[in-house]
Amino acid sequence: MLGFLPASVQDYIALGLGLPAADVFGVVSFYSFFTMTPRGKHVIRVCLGTACFVKGAAKIQDKLTDHLHVPVGGTTEDREFSLEAVRCVGACGLAPVVVVDEVTHGQVDPAEIVEIVESYRSVVHEA
């Protein structure tokens, strides 16, 4: 999955580009779409920017941590979902905003967030 760059891969990139490892680490740790640990199949980003926060983003985040049984920054045991808090997604007019993978969900009602997230869950086919 794009974005998963453990320290060993960062060292390899730095060596290949002739850069100090610290420069590569700086990029990986600055941008939210990179991580040093594997993520779930689906990444849920809850915007906590001012507009989203004022319109209830913290309630959405709390509902997701309870439903998924993971803290912000965590990944579910089944590796289906990773939950992240971000400072801004640039969609203030749609506040509160949750981005699942690359799909932006605006004006999210906390009562509907579980249904939204569960719509992304992989379908398990029984034999």
N, CA, C and O atoms as CSV, one atom per row, in Angstrom:
chain,resi,resn,atom,element,x,y,z
A,1,MET,N,N,0.846,-1.180,0.000
A,1,MET,CA,C,0.000,0.000,0.000
A,1,MET,C,C,0.892,1.244,0.000
A,1,MET,O,O,1.856,1.323,0.761
A,2,LEU,N,N,0.573,2.183,-0.834
A,2,LEU,CA,C,1.310,3.427,-0.910
A,2,LEU,C,C,1.260,4.148,0.422
A,2,LEU,O,O,0.202,4.246,1.044
A,3,GLY,N,N,2.405,4.653,0.858
A,3,GLY,CA,C,2.434,5.425,2.089
A,3,GLY,C,C,3.060,4.724,3.261
A,3,GLY,O,O,3.381,5.379,4.252
A,4,PHE,N,N,3.251,3.423,3.201
A,4,PHE,CA,C,3.861,2.682,4.294
A,4,PHE,C,C,5.365,2.638,4.056
A,4,PHE,O,O,5.844,1.932,3.169
A,5,LEU,N,N,6.110,3.407,4.866
A,5,LEU,CA,C,7.551,3.512,4.675
A,5,LEU,C,C,8.287,3.279,5.999
A,5,LEU,O,O,8.577,4.234,6.720
A,6,PRO,N,N,8.587,2.026,6.318
A,6,PRO,CA,C,9.338,1.761,7.551
A,6,PRO,C,C,10.755,2.320,7.434
A,6,PRO,O,O,11.205,2.679,6.345
A,7,ALA,N,N,11.450,2.388,8.566
A,7,ALA,CA,C,12.792,2.987,8.608
A,7,ALA,C,C,13.739,2.352,7.591
A,7,ALA,O,O,14.541,3.053,6.975
A,8,SER,N,N,13.654,1.040,7.412
A,8,SER,CA,C,14.562,0.369,6.465
A,8,SER,C,C,14.337,0.864,5.035
A,8,SER,O,O,15.296,1.018,4.279
A,9,VAL,N,N,13.098,1.111,4.662
A,9,VAL,CA,C,12.790,1.623,3.322
A,9,VAL,C,C,13.236,3.079,3.198
A,9,VAL,O,O,13.727,3.492,2.147
A,10,GLN,N,N,13.065,3.856,4.269
A,10,GLN,CA,C,13.530,5.239,4.255
A,10,GLN,C,C,15.041,5.301,4.052
A,10,GLN,O,O,15.539,6.144,3.305
A,11,ASP,N,N,15.763,4.411,4.717
A,11,ASP,CA,C,17.219,4.362,4.552
A,11,ASP,C,C,17.599,4.024,3.108
A,11,ASP,O,O,18.533,4.599,2.551
A,12,TYR,N,N,16.867,3.090,2.517
A,12,TYR,CA,C,17.107,2.675,1.135
A,12,TYR,C,C,16.865,3.857,0.182
A,12,TYR,O,O,17.657,4.095,-0.731
A,13,ILE,N,N,15.771,4.590,0.399
A,13,ILE,CA,C,15.464,5.752,-0.432
A,13,ILE,C,C,16.553,6.817,-0.286
A,13,ILE,O,O,17.018,7.381,-1.277
A,14,ALA,N,N,16.950,7.084,0.953
A,14,ALA,CA,C,17.996,8.084,1.204
A,14,ALA,C,C,19.288,7.708,0.502
A,14,ALA,O,O,19.923,8.550,-0.133
A,15,LEU,N,N,19.678,6.449,0.614
A,15,LEU,CA,C,20.903,5.975,-0.029
A,15,LEU,C,C,20.807,6.126,-1.547
A,15,LEU,O,O,21.742,6.602,-2.191
A,16,GLY,N,N,19.670,5.715,-2.112
A,16,GLY,CA,C,19.479,5.782,-3.560
A,16,GLY,C,C,19.471,7.193,-4.106
A,16,GLY,O,O,19.898,7.431,-5.236
A,17,LEU,N,N,18.982,8.139,-3.299
A,17,LEU,CA,C,18.914,9.530,-3.749
A,17,LEU,C,C,20.094,10.368,-3.280
A,17,LEU,O,O,20.215,11.539,-3.639
A,18,GLY,N,N,20.965,9.763,-2.474
A,18,GLY,CA,C,22.116,10.491,-1.959
A,18,GLY,C,C,21.730,11.570,-0.951
A,18,GLY,O,O,22.352,12.631,-0.890
A,19,LEU,N,N,20.706,11.287,-0.170
A,19,LEU,CA,C,20.218,12.238,0.840
A,19,LEU,C,C,20.492,11.715,2.238
A,19,LEU,O,O,20.628,10.507,2.434
A,20,PRO,N,N,20.573,12.610,3.207
A,20,PRO,CA,C,20.647,12.143,4.594
A,20,PRO,C,C,19.328,11.452,4.962
A,20,PRO,O,O,18.259,11.886,4.531
A,21,ALA,N,N,19.402,10.392,5.749
A,21,ALA,CA,C,18.200,9.671,6.174
A,21,ALA,C,C,17.220,10.603,6.890
A,21,ALA,O,O,16.006,10.420,6.799
A,22,ALA,N,N,17.746,11.595,7.596
A,22,ALA,CA,C,16.893,12.538,8.321
A,22,ALA,C,C,15.994,13.335,7.369
A,22,ALA,O,O,14.870,13.686,7.726
A,23,ASP,N,N,16.487,13.618,6.166
A,23,ASP,CA,C,15.671,14.347,5.193
A,23,ASP,C,C,14.470,13.511,4.750
A,23,ASP,O,O,13.358,14.025,4.630
A,24,VAL,N,N,14.699,12.239,4.512
A,24,VAL,CA,C,13.599,11.349,4.105
A,24,VAL,C,C,12.616,11.190,5.264
A,24,VAL,O,O,11.403,11.244,5.062
A,25,PHE,N,N,13.134,10.995,6.470
A,25,PHE,CA,C,12.277,10.877,7.653
A,25,PHE,C,C,11.428,12.136,7.826
A,25,PHE,O,O,10.255,12.051,8.190
A,26,GLY,N,N,12.014,13.294,7.568
A,26,GLY,CA,C,11.281,14.554,7.689
A,26,GLY,C,C,10.073,14.602,6.771
A,26,GLY,O,O,9.005,15.067,7.169
A,27,VAL,N,N,10.235,14.128,5.559
A,27,VAL,CA,C,9.117,14.100,4.608
A,27,VAL,C,C,8.059,13.094,5.070
A,27,VAL,O,O,6.867,13.399,5.075
A,28,VAL,N,N,8.497,11.907,5.453
A,28,VAL,CA,C,7.568,10.854,5.874
A,28,VAL,C,C,6.774,11.278,7.109
A,28,VAL,O,O,5.576,11.009,7.196
A,29,SER,N,N,7.419,11.923,8.045
A,29,SER,CA,C,6.735,12.299,9.278
A,29,SER,C,C,5.913,13.587,9.145
A,29,SER,O,O,5.057,13.857,9.987
A,30,PHE,N,N,6.159,14.377,8.106
A,30,PHE,CA,C,5.425,15.636,7.928
A,30,PHE,C,C,4.077,15.421,7.251
A,30,PHE,O,O,3.064,15.960,7.699
A,31,TYR,N,N,4.057,14.642,6.180
A,31,TYR,CA,C,2.835,14.472,5.393
A,31,TYR,C,C,1.973,13.345,5.949
A,31,TYR,O,O,2.457,12.240,6.195
A,32,SER,N,N,0.674,13.643,6.145
A,32,SER,CA,C,-0.221,12.671,6.784
A,32,SER,C,C,-0.505,11.444,5.929
A,32,SER,O,O,-0.978,10.436,6.453
A,33,PHE,N,N,-0.229,11.498,4.623
A,33,PHE,CA,C,-0.516,10.329,3.806
A,33,PHE,C,C,0.605,9.287,3.848
A,33,PHE,O,O,0.477,8.217,3.253
A,34,PHE,N,N,1.694,9.591,4.543
A,34,PHE,CA,C,2.746,8.604,4.778
A,34,PHE,C,C,2.632,8.080,6.205
A,34,PHE,O,O,2.118,8.766,7.090
A,35,THR,N,N,3.107,6.881,6.416
A,35,THR,CA,C,3.170,6.309,7.757
A,35,THR,C,C,4.372,5.370,7.821
A,35,THR,O,O,4.862,4.893,6.798
A,36,MET,N,N,4.828,5.120,9.024
A,36,MET,CA,C,5.944,4.192,9.208
A,36,MET,C,C,5.459,2.808,9.629
A,36,MET,O,O,6.256,1.883,9.782
A,37,THR,N,N,4.158,2.674,9.813
A,37,THR,CA,C,3.565,1.383,10.163
A,37,THR,C,C,2.440,1.084,9.180
A,37,THR,O,O,1.860,2.002,8.601
A,38,PRO,N,N,2.132,-0.187,8.992
A,38,PRO,CA,C,1.063,-0.525,8.042
A,38,PRO,C,C,-0.278,0.053,8.480
A,38,PRO,O,O,-0.567,0.177,9.670
A,39,ARG,N,N,-1.069,0.395,7.506
A,39,ARG,CA,C,-2.417,0.896,7.750
A,39,ARG,C,C,-3.420,-0.187,7.399
A,39,ARG,O,O,-3.087,-1.220,6.819
A,40,GLY,N,N,-4.660,0.088,7.774
A,40,GLY,CA,C,-5.741,-0.804,7.401
A,40,GLY,C,C,-6.070,-0.658,5.925
A,40,GLY,O,O,-5.542,0.213,5.234
A,41,LYS,N,N,-6.947,-1.521,5.465
A,41,LYS,CA,C,-7.369,-1.481,4.070
A,41,LYS,C,C,-8.007,-0.124,3.749
A,41,LYS,O,O,-7.839,0.407,2.651
A,42,HIS,N,N,-8.734,0.424,4.717
A,42,HIS,CA,C,-9.386,1.722,4.545
A,42,HIS,C,C,-8.864,2.687,5.602
A,42,HIS,O,O,-8.760,2.337,6.778
A,43,VAL,N,N,-8.541,3.896,5.180
A,43,VAL,CA,C,-8.059,4.925,6.102
A,43,VAL,C,C,-9.169,5.954,6.281
A,43,VAL,O,O,-9.663,6.542,5.319
A,44,ILE,N,N,-9.546,6.151,7.548
A,44,ILE,CA,C,-10.582,7.116,7.900
A,44,ILE,C,C,-9.887,8.329,8.503
A,44,ILE,O,O,-9.160,8.206,9.489
A,45,ARG,N,N,-10.110,9.497,7.914
A,45,ARG,CA,C,-9.522,10.732,8.422
A,45,ARG,C,C,-10.640,11.655,8.895
A,45,ARG,O,O,-11.502,12.054,8.112
A,46,VAL,N,N,-10.617,11.985,10.163
A,46,VAL,CA,C,-11.591,12.912,10.728
A,46,VAL,C,C,-10.935,14.283,10.796
A,46,VAL,O,O,-9.897,14.456,11.434
A,47,CYS,N,N,-11.549,15.255,10.132
A,47,CYS,CA,C,-11.008,16.613,10.150
A,47,CYS,C,C,-11.337,17.258,11.484
A,47,CYS,O,O,-12.488,17.263,11.920
A,48,LEU,N,N,-10.303,17.807,12.132
A,48,LEU,CA,C,-10.488,18.518,13.396
A,48,LEU,C,C,-10.144,19.998,13.265
A,48,LEU,O,O,-9.857,20.669,14.256
A,49,GLY,N,N,-10.176,20.499,12.029
A,49,GLY,CA,C,-9.966,21.930,11.815
A,49,GLY,C,C,-11.060,22.711,12.521
A,49,GLY,O,O,-12.049,22.129,12.966
A,50,THR,N,N,-10.896,24.000,12.625
A,50,THR,CA,C,-11.811,24.832,13.405
A,50,THR,C,C,-13.270,24.659,12.989
A,50,THR,O,O,-14.125,24.431,13.844
A,51,ALA,N,N,-13.568,24.763,11.710
A,51,ALA,CA,C,-14.956,24.656,11.251
A,51,ALA,C,C,-15.534,23.283,11.591
A,51,ALA,O,O,-16.667,23.182,12.062
A,52,CYS,N,N,-14.762,22.240,11.355
A,52,CYS,CA,C,-15.239,20.885,11.635
A,52,CYS,C,C,-15.391,20.660,13.137
A,52,CYS,O,O,-16.363,20.053,13.588
A,53,PHE,N,N,-14.425,21.154,13.903
A,53,PHE,CA,C,-14.480,20.974,15.357
A,53,PHE,C,C,-15.721,21.644,15.940
A,53,PHE,O,O,-16.422,21.059,16.766
A,54,VAL,N,N,-15.985,22.872,15.504
A,54,VAL,CA,C,-17.141,23.618,16.005
A,54,VAL,C,C,-18.450,22.904,15.648
A,54,VAL,O,O,-19.433,22.986,16.385
A,55,LYS,N,N,-18.448,22.209,14.514
A,55,LYS,CA,C,-19.673,21.542,14.069
A,55,LYS,C,C,-19.756,20.075,14.506
A,55,LYS,O,O,-20.581,19.328,13.982
A,56,GLY,N,N,-18.915,19.651,15.457
A,56,GLY,CA,C,-19.095,18.338,16.068
A,56,GLY,C,C,-18.137,17.237,15.667
A,56,GLY,O,O,-18.437,16.063,15.885
A,57,ALA,N,N,-17.006,17.570,15.095
A,57,ALA,CA,C,-16.056,16.538,14.667
A,57,ALA,C,C,-15.561,15.681,15.827
A,57,ALA,O,O,-15.301,14.492,15.646
A,58,ALA,N,N,-15.427,16.265,17.011
A,58,ALA,CA,C,-14.954,15.490,18.165
A,58,ALA,C,C,-15.945,14.381,18.510
A,58,ALA,O,O,-15.533,13.287,18.898
A,59,LYS,N,N,-17.240,14.645,18.376
A,59,LYS,CA,C,-18.261,13.610,18.620
A,59,LYS,C,C,-18.139,12.485,17.604
A,59,LYS,O,O,-18.291,11.311,17.941
A,60,ILE,N,N,-17.866,12.851,16.365
A,60,ILE,CA,C,-17.679,11.841,15.311
A,60,ILE,C,C,-16.465,10.992,15.633
A,60,ILE,O,O,-16.518,9.765,15.548
A,61,GLN,N,N,-15.375,11.640,16.001
A,61,GLN,CA,C,-14.154,10.912,16.346
A,61,GLN,C,C,-14.406,9.969,17.526
A,61,GLN,O,O,-13.996,8.809,17.486
A,62,ASP,N,N,-15.066,10.448,18.561
A,62,ASP,CA,C,-15.368,9.610,19.729
A,62,ASP,C,C,-16.224,8.411,19.345
A,62,ASP,O,O,-15.989,7.300,19.820
A,63,LYS,N,N,-17.206,8.629,18.496
A,63,LYS,CA,C,-18.091,7.538,18.060
A,63,LYS,C,C,-17.284,6.487,17.290
A,63,LYS,O,O,-17.513,5.288,17.450
A,64,LEU,N,N,-16.346,6.935,16.461
A,64,LEU,CA,C,-15.523,6.000,15.697
A,64,LEU,C,C,-14.557,5.218,16.593
A,64,LEU,O,O,-14.376,4.015,16.403
A,65,THR,N,N,-13.944,5.882,17.554
A,65,THR,CA,C,-13.026,5.151,18.438
A,65,THR,C,C,-13.792,4.092,19.229
A,65,THR,O,O,-13.280,2.993,19.447
A,66,ASP,N,N,-14.997,4.408,19.653
A,66,ASP,CA,C,-15.821,3.422,20.368
A,66,ASP,C,C,-16.237,2.278,19.448
A,66,ASP,O,O,-16.128,1.109,19.821
A,67,HIS,N,N,-16.708,2.607,18.260
A,67,HIS,CA,C,-17.189,1.587,17.330
A,67,HIS,C,C,-16.068,0.670,16.835
A,67,HIS,O,O,-16.234,-0.548,16.773
A,68,LEU,N,N,-14.942,1.258,16.489
A,68,LEU,CA,C,-13.841,0.473,15.921
A,68,LEU,C,C,-12.925,-0.139,16.983
A,68,LEU,O,O,-12.105,-1.003,16.672
A,69,HIS,N,N,-13.063,0.305,18.229
A,69,HIS,CA,C,-12.227,-0.177,19.336
A,69,HIS,C,C,-10.747,0.095,19.088
A,69,HIS,O,O,-9.890,-0.740,19.377
A,70,VAL,N,N,-10.460,1.288,18.543
A,70,VAL,CA,C,-9.074,1.709,18.332
A,70,VAL,C,C,-8.944,3.177,18.702
A,70,VAL,O,O,-9.897,3.943,18.560
A,71,PRO,N,N,-7.773,3.570,19.172
A,71,PRO,CA,C,-7.535,4.994,19.402
A,71,PRO,C,C,-7.225,5.690,18.080
A,71,PRO,O,O,-6.958,5.036,17.071
A,72,VAL,N,N,-7.262,6.998,18.094
A,72,VAL,CA,C,-6.820,7.754,16.920
A,72,VAL,C,C,-5.368,7.376,16.662
A,72,VAL,O,O,-4.554,7.355,17.585
A,73,GLY,N,N,-5.047,7.079,15.423
A,73,GLY,CA,C,-3.709,6.626,15.064
A,73,GLY,C,C,-3.610,5.118,15.033
A,73,GLY,O,O,-2.566,4.572,14.674
A,74,GLY,N,N,-4.686,4.434,15.407
A,74,GLY,CA,C,-4.674,2.976,15.475
A,74,GLY,C,C,-5.305,2.316,14.267
A,74,GLY,O,O,-5.947,2.959,13.436
A,75,THR,N,N,-5.103,1.022,14.200
A,75,THR,CA,C,-5.658,0.182,13.136
A,75,THR,C,C,-6.417,-0.962,13.791
A,75,THR,O,O,-5.955,-1.541,14.774
A,76,THR,N,N,-7.575,-1.283,13.247
A,76,THR,CA,C,-8.383,-2.361,13.806
A,76,THR,C,C,-7.642,-3.691,13.718
A,76,THR,O,O,-6.788,-3.877,12.852
A,77,GLU,N,N,-7.973,-4.615,14.622
A,77,GLU,CA,C,-7.296,-5.908,14.658
A,77,GLU,C,C,-7.405,-6.651,13.336
A,77,GLU,O,O,-6.472,-7.352,12.944
A,78,ASP,N,N,-8.529,-6.508,12.645
A,78,ASP,CA,C,-8.709,-7.196,11.369
A,78,ASP,C,C,-8.039,-6.459,10.204
A,78,ASP,O,O,-8.136,-6.886,9.054
A,79,ARG,N,N,-7.362,-5.352,10.511
A,79,ARG,CA,C,-6.652,-4.527,9.531
A,79,ARG,C,C,-7.575,-3.982,8.445
A,79,ARG,O,O,-7.149,-3.720,7.320
A,80,GLU,N,N,-8.841,-3.819,8.803
A,80,GLU,CA,C,-9.812,-3.272,7.865
A,80,GLU,C,C,-9.753,-1.736,7.853
A,80,GLU,O,O,-9.837,-1.120,6.791
A,81,PHE,N,N,-9.606,-1.117,9.044
A,81,PHE,CA,C,-9.655,0.338,9.142
A,81,PHE,C,C,-8.504,0.897,9.969
A,81,PHE,O,O,-8.080,0.300,10.959
A,82,SER,N,N,-8.010,2.052,9.540
A,82,SER,CA,C,-7.108,2.871,10.351
A,82,SER,C,C,-7.826,4.190,10.581
A,82,SER,O,O,-8.480,4.716,9.681
A,83,LEU,N,N,-7.700,4.722,11.795
A,83,LEU,CA,C,-8.381,5.954,12.162
A,83,LEU,C,C,-7.354,7.048,12.415
A,83,LEU,O,O,-6.430,6.872,13.210
A,84,GLU,N,N,-7.519,8.178,11.735
A,84,GLU,CA,C,-6.600,9.295,11.883
A,84,GLU,C,C,-7.361,10.591,12.106
A,84,GLU,O,O,-8.475,10.767,11.613
A,85,ALA,N,N,-6.751,11.483,12.847
A,85,ALA,CA,C,-7.267,12.845,13.001
A,85,ALA,C,C,-6.345,13.750,12.198
A,85,ALA,O,O,-5.122,13.640,12.291
A,86,VAL,N,N,-6.932,14.641,11.413
A,86,VAL,CA,C,-6.138,15.572,10.621
A,86,VAL,C,C,-6.585,16.990,10.936
A,86,VAL,O,O,-7.727,17.218,11.336
A,87,ARG,N,N,-5.684,17.929,10.755
A,87,ARG,CA,C,-5.969,19.325,11.099
A,87,ARG,C,C,-6.864,20.018,10.091
A,87,ARG,O,O,-7.605,20.926,10.466
A,88,CYS,N,N,-6.825,19.631,8.845
A,88,CYS,CA,C,-7.671,20.279,7.841
A,88,CYS,C,C,-7.674,19.448,6.573
A,88,CYS,O,O,-6.638,18.919,6.169
A,89,VAL,N,N,-8.839,19.331,5.942
A,89,VAL,CA,C,-8.905,18.668,4.641
A,89,VAL,C,C,-9.289,19.658,3.541
A,89,VAL,O,O,-9.450,19.282,2.380
A,90,GLY,N,N,-9.435,20.936,3.927
A,90,GLY,CA,C,-9.718,21.964,2.937
A,90,GLY,C,C,-11.149,21.963,2.423
A,90,GLY,O,O,-11.407,22.387,1.296
A,91,ALA,N,N,-12.073,21.491,3.239
A,91,ALA,CA,C,-13.480,21.462,2.831
A,91,ALA,C,C,-14.346,22.064,3.935
A,91,ALA,O,O,-15.352,21.478,4.333
A,92,CYS,N,N,-13.953,23.227,4.422
A,92,CYS,CA,C,-14.614,23.856,5.582
A,92,CYS,C,C,-16.101,24.100,5.349
A,92,CYS,O,O,-16.893,24.027,6.288
A,93,GLY,N,N,-16.482,24.382,4.131
A,93,GLY,CA,C,-17.887,24.621,3.825
A,93,GLY,C,C,-18.751,23.381,3.986
A,93,GLY,O,O,-19.978,23.480,4.015
A,94,LEU,N,N,-18.124,22.211,4.090
A,94,LEU,CA,C,-18.847,20.946,4.252
A,94,LEU,C,C,-18.776,20.407,5.680
A,94,LEU,O,O,-19.181,19.273,5.935
A,95,ALA,N,N,-18.271,21.200,6.595
A,95,ALA,CA,C,-18.020,20.745,7.966
A,95,ALA,C,C,-19.280,20.186,8.629
A,95,ALA,O,O,-20.386,20.683,8.414
A,96,PRO,N,N,-19.088,19.140,9.440
A,96,PRO,CA,C,-17.867,18.392,9.704
A,96,PRO,C,C,-17.596,17.379,8.589
A,96,PRO,O,O,-18.516,16.843,7.973
A,97,VAL,N,N,-16.316,17.136,8.354
A,97,VAL,CA,C,-15.884,16.311,7.227
A,97,VAL,C,C,-15.121,15.090,7.706
A,97,VAL,O,O,-14.295,15.166,8.616
A,98,VAL,N,N,-15.418,13.957,7.070
A,98,VAL,CA,C,-14.676,12.718,7.269
A,98,VAL,C,C,-14.286,12.227,5.880
A,98,VAL,O,O,-15.119,12.173,4.975
A,99,VAL,N,N,-13.016,11.869,5.718
A,99,VAL,CA,C,-12.542,11.333,4.448
A,99,VAL,C,C,-12.230,9.861,4.662
A,99,VAL,O,O,-11.436,9.505,5.534
A,100,VAL,N,N,-12.859,9.009,3.864
A,100,VAL,CA,C,-12.584,7.575,3.905
A,100,VAL,C,C,-11.911,7.238,2.590
A,100,VAL,O,O,-12.484,7.413,1.514
A,101,ASP,N,N,-10.682,6.750,2.696
A,101,ASP,CA,C,-9.835,6.538,1.533
A,101,ASP,C,C,-9.719,7.881,0.808
A,101,ASP,O,O,-9.120,8.807,1.355
A,102,GLU,N,N,-10.253,8.014,-0.364
A,102,GLU,CA,C,-10.177,9.283,-1.096
A,102,GLU,C,C,-11.548,9.923,-1.261
A,102,GLU,O,O,-11.700,10.865,-2.040
A,103,VAL,N,N,-12.549,9.425,-0.540
A,103,VAL,CA,C,-13.916,9.938,-0.660
A,103,VAL,C,C,-14.223,10.872,0.508
A,103,VAL,O,O,-14.092,10.490,1.671
A,104,THR,N,N,-14.629,12.091,0.191
A,104,THR,CA,C,-14.952,13.089,1.204
A,104,THR,C,C,-16.439,13.028,1.528
A,104,THR,O,O,-17.294,13.106,0.646
A,105,HIS,N,N,-16.721,12.885,2.821
A,105,HIS,CA,C,-18.101,12.883,3.308
A,105,HIS,C,C,-18.295,14.173,4.090
A,105,HIS,O,O,-17.645,14.388,5.114
A,106,GLY,N,N,-19.187,15.031,3.609
A,106,GLY,CA,C,-19.404,16.311,4.251
A,106,GLY,C,C,-20.705,16.372,5.018
A,106,GLY,O,O,-21.620,15.578,4.798
A,107,GLN,N,N,-20.767,17.340,5.930
A,107,GLN,CA,C,-21.925,17.560,6.789
A,107,GLN,C,C,-22.347,16.251,7.456
A,107,GLN,O,O,-23.523,15.889,7.469
A,108,VAL,N,N,-21.363,15.560,8.004
A,108,VAL,CA,C,-21.595,14.251,8.600
A,108,VAL,C,C,-22.315,14.395,9.939
A,108,VAL,O,O,-21.902,15.156,10.814
A,109,ASP,N,N,-23.379,13.654,10.064
A,109,ASP,CA,C,-24.124,13.578,11.318
A,109,ASP,C,C,-23.488,12.462,12.143
A,109,ASP,O,O,-23.337,11.348,11.640
A,110,PRO,N,N,-23.110,12.729,13.401
A,110,PRO,CA,C,-22.494,11.672,14.216
A,110,PRO,C,C,-23.338,10.393,14.279
A,110,PRO,O,O,-22.795,9.298,14.423
A,111,ALA,N,N,-24.648,10.531,14.173
A,111,ALA,CA,C,-25.528,9.361,14.207
A,111,ALA,C,C,-25.387,8.494,12.954
A,111,ALA,O,O,-25.821,7.342,12.951
A,112,GLU,N,N,-24.792,9.030,11.898
A,112,GLU,CA,C,-24.667,8.296,10.635
A,112,GLU,C,C,-23.257,7.791,10.359
A,112,GLU,O,O,-23.047,7.067,9.385
A,113,ILE,N,N,-22.288,8.155,11.190
A,113,ILE,CA,C,-20.896,7.828,10.871
A,113,ILE,C,C,-20.623,6.331,10.861
A,113,ILE,O,O,-19.853,5.856,10.026
A,114,VAL,N,N,-21.230,5.583,11.761
A,114,VAL,CA,C,-20.997,4.135,11.788
A,114,VAL,C,C,-21.492,3.505,10.492
A,114,VAL,O,O,-20.813,2.655,9.916
A,115,GLU,N,N,-22.664,3.912,10.032
A,115,GLU,CA,C,-23.203,3.378,8.782
A,115,GLU,C,C,-22.297,3.724,7.601
A,115,GLU,O,O,-22.069,2.891,6.724
A,116,ILE,N,N,-21.783,4.952,7.584
A,116,ILE,CA,C,-20.879,5.371,6.503
A,116,ILE,C,C,-19.640,4.482,6.496
A,116,ILE,O,O,-19.258,3.952,5.453
A,117,VAL,N,N,-19.017,4.322,7.650
A,117,VAL,CA,C,-17.781,3.536,7.728
A,117,VAL,C,C,-18.039,2.071,7.390
A,117,VAL,O,O,-17.265,1.455,6.656
A,118,GLU,N,N,-19.107,1.522,7.914
A,118,GLU,CA,C,-19.399,0.105,7.665
A,118,GLU,C,C,-19.694,-0.185,6.199
A,118,GLU,O,O,-19.546,-1.322,5.751
A,119,SER,N,N,-20.106,0.828,5.452
A,119,SER,CA,C,-20.351,0.614,4.023
A,119,SER,C,C,-19.062,0.303,3.268
A,119,SER,O,O,-19.108,-0.169,2.132
A,120,TYR,N,N,-17.917,0.563,3.888
A,120,TYR,CA,C,-16.619,0.278,3.271
A,120,TYR,C,C,-16.069,-1.092,3.664
A,120,TYR,O,O,-15.115,-1.576,3.055
A,121,ARG,N,N,-16.655,-1.706,4.659
A,121,ARG,CA,C,-16.132,-2.983,5.156
A,121,ARG,C,C,-16.172,-4.038,4.053
A,121,ARG,O,O,-17.141,-4.132,3.299
A,122,SER,N,N,-15.114,-4.818,3.976
A,122,SER,CA,C,-15.045,-5.875,2.980
A,122,SER,C,C,-16.134,-6.895,3.235
A,122,SER,O,O,-16.432,-7.244,4.377
A,123,VAL,N,N,-16.711,-7.354,2.171
A,123,VAL,CA,C,-17.739,-8.383,2.282
A,123,VAL,C,C,-17.037,-9.725,2.398
A,123,VAL,O,O,-16.199,-10.079,1.568
A,124,VAL,N,N,-17.391,-10.463,3.437
A,124,VAL,CA,C,-16.814,-11.784,3.631
A,124,VAL,C,C,-17.794,-12.811,3.074
A,124,VAL,O,O,-18.938,-12.889,3.521
A,125,HIS,N,N,-17.346,-13.595,2.099
A,125,HIS,CA,C,-18.177,-14.624,1.504
A,125,HIS,C,C,-17.930,-15.946,2.196
A,125,HIS,O,O,-16.797,-16.421,2.272
A,126,GLU,N,N,-19.007,-16.538,2.702
A,126,GLU,CA,C,-18.863,-17.824,3.377
A,126,GLU,C,C,-18.896,-18.936,2.340
A,126,GLU,O,O,-19.618,-18.860,1.345
A,127,ALA,N,N,-18.100,-19.970,2.592
A,127,ALA,CA,C,-18.022,-21.090,1.637
A,127,ALA,C,C,-19.178,-22.032,1.805
A,127,ALA,O,O,-19.273,-23.027,1.086
